[in-house]
């Protein structure tokens, strides 16, 4: 029984690859669950995305100005440059969070960030605009220019200071793209749902693999034959049978091909008293029967004997 299981396992290379794939998938799902729990609505950081380095305040600059445009599909441009990851999707609202300056490397007299909203709003205050200015900012605030524009300001920003801005949008405010809607839906799934997904998919994968192994085990039992036979049970080349069964060509398939060629009279296999093995060209290689050789058999014979050789020893074959 143990030998049978060992043979089945050795012949299941393709399924092991599938198992490895799904194990990696399970790890990613569980890892995603962990990350999701860390960034759940209760643990959202004050700012989600930093500006690219090429938008950072110029060294020795007295003032930094930013024009921020939030599009209807949730995309964001800062000084005409696309900036992603500024939106955090929650169950009842969507939050816009952007770090203007993190750990400022220099003193900046004033920072101005003018935000253009996707749609006019009668009460801009309902979007909860807010500026976070910490670790060395003398004064900060915002002013509403019109129903679609808000200007944020921070004055006397010292070295090491951080400035970020925020809006809170109702769920119906943005017209997200299909991909954005998928991201929003995934982001609002509860930890319990992620845990269920992390358990169900690997479990189904394991059950499917067990089913495949059981089918292979039953097939292995059916092909067992205790009777000795003098001829192969089929004319199908053993290399092809091995490739179909194991999913690859290995030593067993090549060895079986040698014996098949010997049985058909194309090669001779000789073993000396000291155990050395030598291959010789068979008589059928020199008559009309040679036309029955398959392309891969011709290639294998050429590798053994070359163009002129008549005898090839076991070491060279290996």
N, C-alpha and C positions, 0 to 999 in steps of 0.2 A: 504493500500500500504506500509506504514511504517513497519507494523508488518511482511508483506511478506518479505521485504528486510532484516529485522532483522533475520528471520528464515533462509534465504539463507546465510547470513553472518555467523550465528552460525554453519551452516552445511558445511562451506568452510574451515575447519581447514587445510586440506592438501594444499589448494591453498595459504593460508596465509604463510605456511612454504616456499613454492616456491617463493612467493613474497619477503619474508625476505631474502632468498638466493640471489635473483637477485638484491635486493637493496644493499646488501653487495658487490656484484660483481660490481655494478655501482660505489659505493664509491671507491673500489680498482682501477677501471679503471681511474676515475677522479683523484685519488691520484697519480696514475702512470703518468698521463699526467702532473701533477704539478711537480713531480720529474724529468720527462723527460725534461721539459722546463728549469729546473734549471741546468741540466747537458747537455744542447745542445752544439754543437761544439763551439759556441761562448763563452761558460762559462766553458770550460774544465779546471779543476785545474792543477797545475803544476805537481802533482804526484797523482796517483790514489790509489795505494796500498802500505801499509807498510809491512815490513818484520815481520814474526811471532816473538813473544817475545824470543823464544828459539834460534833465529838467531841474536838477538841483540848483540852488542859488549860486550864481557866479562868485568865485573867490574875490574877496575884497569889495563885493558889491554892497551898496548902501541900501538897496531896496530890491525886492523880488515880487514880480507881478505874474499872476496866473489867470488864464481864461479857461474856464471849465464848462464844457457843454455835455449835458446828459441827454442822450437821444431817447426816442420813444421806445426803442427795443432794448433799452438798458445799457447800450454801449456808451462809453465815456471817452471824450477827447480833452486833453489838457494841452493848451497851446498848439492845437491841431495835431497832436500825437495821441494815438489810441492807447488807452490805459485800461487793462482788464482787472477783474477780481475786486472791483469796488463795491459790488452789491452782495449783501448777505440776505438770503431768503429765509423767512421765518413763517410760522403757521398763520399769523394774522397780519403781517406787514412785511415790507421789503426795506432793508436798511442800506443806505449809501454811506460808506465809511472810507475816508481817504486821508492818509498822512501827507501833509504838505512838507514838513521838515521833521526829521527824526534826529535827535542828538546833533543839533546844529554845530558844524565845525567852526563857526565864526559868528561874530556879532552882526546882526542885521537890523538896521534901523526900523524897517517896516516890511511887512508881508501882506500883499493884497491878493485875494482869490475871489474872482467874480464868477458865480455859478449861474448858467443859463439852464432853466428847468425844461423838461419836455413839453409841458402844457401850462398855460396860465392857470393860476389858482386864486379863487376869490380871497381866501384866507391863507396866506403863505405860512403864517404861524402854525397852522394845523399840520404842516409837514415837519414841525419840530426842528428847525435849523439850529445847529449848535456848533460852537468852536471850542476845542480843547486846547488850551495853551498852558503847558506845565514846565517846571524845571528852569525857570528863568525868563519869563515874559512879563513885561511891565504892565501892558494893557492889551486887551483883546475884546472882540465883539463882532457883531454883524449889523447890517442895515438892509432893509428891503427897498430895492430900487423901483421895481414894479411888480406886477402879479406873476412874473415869470423869471425875475432876476434877483439874486441875493448876493451881496458883497460881504466877504469876511475880511477882517483886518486884525493883525497882530503887530504891536509896536514894541520896539526895543527888545528884540529877541536875542538873548545872550547865548554864549557857547554852551552846548549840551541841552538846549531847550527843544521841546517837541510841540509841534502844532498840527492838529488834525481837525477836519470838519465832518459834519454828519447831517443827514436828512433821514426822515422816516416816512416812507410812502405807503399809502393803503394798497391793498392787493390789486385793485382795479386801476391803479394810476398808470403803470407801465404796460406797454403792448409788447410783450416778450416774443422773440422768435421761437420757432418750434424747439430748437436746441435749448434756448433759455428756459422754456417751460419745463423741459425734461429736467434740467439742472434744478429748477425751483422745486419740482415735485420730489426729486431725490433728497434735496436739502431739508424738506419739511417732514420727511418720514421719521417716525418716532424711533427711539432706541430699541424698543421691543420689536418693531418691524425689521430693523436691521439684524437683530439677533435671530429672528425667525428665518430670514433669508440665509444668514450665515450657517444655520443648522440644516435647513431643508436641502439646499443645493448639494453640499458635500454628501449628505445622507443618501440622496437619490443617486449620486455618482457612485458611491460605494455599492449600493444595491444593484446598479446596472453592471458594474464590473464583476460582482459576485455571480450575477446571472450569466455573463459571458464565460467566466471561468467554469461554471457548472456545465454549460453547454460544451465547452472544450473537453471537460472531464468525461462527459457522457460519450462524446465522439471518440475520445481516446480508448474508452472501454470497448466500443463497438469494433474498432479496428484491430483489437488484440487477436492474435491467431497462434495457437500452440502447435499447429501442424507445420512440419517442414515442407517446403516447396522447392522445386528445382528451377523454376522460372519466375521472374517478377510477375506480380498479379495484374499488371497493366503495362501497356506499351508507352505510357507517358514518361518522359525523361525524369529521372529521380531529382534532378536539380530543380525542375519546374514544380514538382510536388513539394519539395522542401521549401521553395520560395513561397508557395501558396499557403503552406501550413505554418511556417515559422515567420514569414514576413521578410526574410533575408537569405542570402546565400552564405553558408558557413562551411566548415571543414567536413561536416557530415555529407552535405550535398555534393561537394567536390569528390570526396572519397567514393560515394555511391556512383558518381559519373564514371570514375575510373573502372570500377567493377562492371558497370554496364558496358563500357567500351570493350573491356576484356571479354565479356560474355558474347559480344557480337563479333569478336575476332579482329578488332582494330588495334589492340595493344596486347602485350603479354606482360604479366606481373610475376616476377621471380624473387624468391627470398633465399639467400644463401644460408649456410650453416651458422654463421655468426650473426644472423638476424638482419643483415643489410638487404634492402629492397631495391630492385632495378626494374625499369620499364623498357620493353622492346616494342618495336613496331610490329603490328600483326599483319598476317597475310592479306587480310581484306583491304588494307590500305593500298594495295597494288592491283586491285581489280575493279570491276564495275560497281561492286558493292559500296565503294568509298563515296559514291554519289549520295548515299543515304545519310551521310554525316550532316548534323545540324550545324549552323554557323558557330554557335558557342562551343561545340565540340571540336570543330576545326581550329578555333582560336586556342582552346586548351591544349590540343595536340601540338600546335605550333610552339606554345610556350614550353612544352616538355622537350621536344626533339629539335626545335629550330628548323632550319632549312635542310641541313645535311645530316644531323645526328641520327643514329640508329638506336642507341641505348642511352637512357637517362637514369641516374641513380636517385634514391629517395631523398638525399640531402638537397640536391638541386631542385627537385620538385617542391620540397617544402619552402 
